Amino acid sequence: MIRCSSIDHRTDAAMNKTSESRRVLCRYRYDALDRVAVVDPGAQGAVLRFYQKNRLTVEIQGATRRRVFHGENLLLAEYETEGSVARTDLLATDLQSSVLHALSSEGHQPLGYSPYGH
């Protein structure tokens, strides 16, 4: 289990000492093949992850379910349901499987990022 923690440094003016208080932000649980099986962010519901071979195929968080479809070595689509509402995105990826564009019923959304992440 990996602990994500936040450190809060506070200075006591009277004592001139620094104390650290730590809190767990999220917990990760791994399956027998060392893949992330559960992400538990604490306040929100835990995210369960299911794999087919070495590919993430399903994520479940409460009433929200996401299914990812692959073809050969390409990411093709994402299907998400939340209660009775469903959404499907067709995905355009590059050779490294980075999603560059998503096409849904709401329209086309470019998702490419610069080398600096913007």
C-alpha positions in Angstrom: 0.0 0.0 0.0 1.4 3.4 -1.0 0.5 6.4 1.2 -0.2 9.7 -0.4 0.3 12.3 2.2 0.1 16.0 2.6 2.5 17.8 5.0 1.3 21.0 6.7 4.2 23.0 8.1 3.0 25.3 10.9 5.3 27.6 12.9 4.5 28.2 16.5 5.6 31.9 17.1 5.9 31.5 20.8 8.1 28.4 20.7 9.7 29.1 17.3 9.3 25.4 16.4 8.0 23.8 13.3 5.6 20.8 13.5 4.4 18.5 10.8 0.9 17.1 10.6 0.2 14.4 8.1 -3.0 13.0 6.6 -3.6 10.3 4.1 -4.9 11.7 0.8 -5.4 8.3 -0.9 -4.6 4.6 -0.6 -3.7 2.3 -3.5 -4.2 -1.4 -3.4 -2.5 -3.8 -5.9 -3.5 -7.1 -7.4 -1.2 -10.2 -7.6 0.2 -8.9 -10.9 1.3 -5.6 -9.3 -1.4 -3.6 -11.1 -3.4 -0.9 -9.3 -6.7 -2.6 -8.4 -8.3 0.0 -6.0 -7.7 3.7 -5.6 -9.3 5.0 -2.4 -9.2 8.8 -2.2 -11.0 8.8 1.2 -13.8 11.4 1.0 -14.9 10.2 -2.5 -15.8 6.6 -3.2 -13.1 4.1 -4.0 -12.3 3.4 -7.7 -12.2 -0.3 -8.5 -10.1 -1.2 -11.6 -10.3 -4.4 -13.7 -7.8 -5.5 -16.3 -7.8 -7.8 -19.3 -4.3 -9.1 -19.9 -2.2 -5.9 -19.1 -4.8 -3.4 -20.2 -7.2 -1.4 -18.0 -10.7 -2.3 -19.2 -13.2 -1.3 -16.5 -13.3 1.3 -13.7 -16.2 1.4 -11.2 -16.7 4.3 -8.7 -20.1 4.2 -7.0 -22.8 4.4 -9.7 -20.3 5.5 -12.4 -18.8 2.7 -14.6 -16.3 3.2 -17.4 -15.3 0.7 -20.0 -12.4 1.1 -22.3 -12.3 -0.7 -25.7 -9.0 -1.7 -27.4 -8.3 -3.0 -30.8 -4.9 -4.7 -31.4 -2.6 -2.2 -29.7 -4.9 0.9 -30.1 -7.3 2.6 -27.7 -10.6 2.9 -29.6 -13.4 4.1 -27.3 -14.6 4.8 -23.8 -18.2 4.0 -22.6 -19.4 5.6 -19.4 -22.6 5.1 -17.5 -23.9 6.9 -14.4 -27.2 5.5 -13.4 -29.4 5.5 -16.5 -27.2 8.1 -18.3 -24.7 6.7 -20.9 -21.9 8.4 -22.9 -19.7 7.0 -25.6 -16.5 8.6 -26.8 -14.6 7.5 -29.9 -10.9 8.2 -29.4 -8.1 9.1 -31.8 -4.7 8.2 -30.4 -1.1 8.4 -31.5 1.4 5.5 -31.6 2.1 5.9 -27.8 -1.7 5.6 -27.0 -2.0 9.2 -26.0 -5.5 10.4 -26.7 -5.4 13.3 -29.2 -9.2 13.7 -30.0 -12.5 12.5 -28.6 -15.7 12.4 -30.6 -19.0 12.1 -28.7 -22.6 13.0 -29.3 -21.8 16.5 -27.8 -19.2 17.0 -30.5 -15.5 16.9 -31.2 -12.9 17.7 -28.5 -9.2 18.0 -29.3 -7.1 16.8 -26.3 -3.5 17.2 -27.6 -1.0 18.7 -25.2 2.2 20.5 -25.8 5.5 19.1 -24.4 4.9 21.3 -21.4 1.5 19.8 -20.6 -0.8 22.6 -21.7 
